[in-house]
């Protein structure tokens, strides 16, 4: 993949739109990601990424990301802030500070930023972090989509060490996790730290030399995000159907169109859980589509029959514009389309074990999306 510098604000918006698409309902807040990138761009800093093969094997790399629940703030959480004496938010760019704190702990310079996943916040914000600190960002990530748990990314599946972890919230609390017994413990500790903050905090982990990073990174995913976001925008400008353009750009399928009739959500254990139910229109009239999510969309049913599941991609977009919608922002009565796409990298025994339906407690076997579509009579 060629190196890329985002040359204007239109390209930045395209990029964030594509990132939000592969966030599959989670992956952080795209408005925050866009705002930070635009601010950095307007300050004269370069927003860019480089091909993985151009990175020196001996350079230190790290993967900063927001960790925690994407649920909206509640009155109870606001009261908790008051009890803890949290009055002033002191850190605007928590990932920048997390990388700085990691370097202090390592007593070494980190030269390369690797997004842990693809999402509207958790890809643009690491890219912004690299621009702010004058570091490189690799054209790739560790997941190819957004996922809720650290143990589900490629470094975890390949037994790379997650610690040390540097954690910073926007109140200014700083934590270093030196070591953990298991990845599940790292996930739990990170979630508990973020729960005390706003529900999200900046953390950086999977710090390794570039030689190791190259073994587990999924290359070219940032370029793919830019291309998808660009395809959606250009379809709008031509007066074409942007949903159709999005389906084509991701080599996917239109799974459903309709009105969101009901949402049931819960903020629990540092995650945003819930279901979205959509009643069909047009060719889907008389049918119902249900999605279960844990931060991101993972299990779907068409007329109560199991349909597309993780690790494949289930993305909800606005019907008229194909703008991706996070589960935090999705509203009842909203008109939407649901798009599905393959996630080839996780079609392994281990990938299906850690991201497939059974991992989330559903007694369903993983069936690839193309087979599901055929069975479902699309």
ABEGO torsion letter per residue (X at the ends): XBBBBBABAAAAAAAAAAAAAAAGGBGEBAAAAAAAAAAAAAAGBBBBBBBAAABBAABBBBBBBBBEBABBBBAAAAAAAAAAGBABBABABAAAAAAAAAAAAAGBBBABBBBABBBAAAAAAAAAAAAAAGBBBBBEBAAGBBBABAAABAAAAAGBBAOBBBBBBAAGBBBBBABBABAAAAAAAAAAAAAABAGBBBBBBGBBBAAAAAAABBBGAAAAAAAAAAAAAAAAAAGBBAAAAAAAAAGBBBABBEBBABBBBBBBGGBBBEBBBBBBBEAABGBBBBBBBBGBBABBBBGGBBBBBOABBBBBBBAAAGBBBBAAABBBGBBBBBBBBBBAAABBAAAAAAABAAAAGBBBBBBBAAAAAAAAGX
